[in-house]
Amino acid sequence: MFTLTRILIANMPKILQDMIASIISSEPRFQIVGRLSADSDLISAIQQIGPEVVITRETTKQRGVDNDQGVGAPCSVNVLSINETGREAALYSLTLARASLGELSTSGLISMIDRAAGIL
C-alpha cells in the first residue's frame, strides 16, 4: 500500500501541463487535484485544494539568481495577509530555499515529486 500524493500543477503553458500530467498519471500513488492557468490565484487554490506538492513554472526573475550562480540563499519571511474587508488576518511563516535539481527526465520528475512530498 502507498500514500497518495496530491499534486497541483500551476502557472505553465497547457502543453507543458499536459506533458507533466501524462507522466504523473502513470503513477498510481500520485493524484492531480488541480491545474491552474498563469492568471489564477495560486495561494487561494493551495488553501482550498490542500495539495502536498505544487508543480509550477519558475522564471529567472523568481529564481533570484542567474543560471551561472546556482542555488539561491535560503530565506525566511513572515507574511501578514489581510482579507478584503480588512477585518481578518492570517500570519504565514515561510522558509524559502532553492535547490537545483538539474535536468528533468520522466524518472527524475517522479523522484522529485516523491522528494517534495517527503517520501524519500
MOPEWO-V950553 format. One record per backbone hydrogen bond with DSSP energy under -1.0 kcal/mol. CO is the residue of the C=O (numbers start at 0). NH is the residue of the N-H. E is the energy in kcal/mol with one decimal. If there is no record, write none. Layout:
BEGIN
CO/NH/E, CO/NH/E
END
This chain:
BEGIN
4/30/-2.7, 5/51/-1.9, 5/52/-2.0, 6/32/-3.0, 7/54/-3.0, 8/35/-2.7, 12/16/-2.4, 13/17/-3.0, 14/18/-1.9, 15/19/-2.4, 16/20/-2.9, 17/21/-2.1, 18/22/-1.8, 19/23/-2.8, 20/24/-2.6, 22/25/-1.0, 23/26/-2.1, 26/29/-1.8, 28/4/-3.1, 30/6/-3.2, 33/8/-2.6, 36/39/-1.7, 39/41/-1.1, 40/44/-2.1, 41/45/-2.6, 42/46/-2.2, 43/47/-2.5, 44/48/-3.1, 45/49/-2.1, 52/7/-2.4, 54/9/-2.9, 58/62/-1.9, 59/63/-1.2, 65/68/-1.6, 74/95/-4.0, 76/93/-3.1, 78/91/-3.0, 80/89/-2.3, 82/85/-1.1, 87/82/-2.6, 89/80/-3.1, 91/78/-3.2, 93/76/-2.7, 95/74/-3.1, 104/108/-2.6, 105/109/-1.8, 106/110/-2.2, 107/111/-2.4, 108/112/-2.1, 109/113/-2.1, 110/114/-2.4, 111/115/-2.7, 112/116/-2.1, 113/118/-2.8, 114/117/-1.2
END
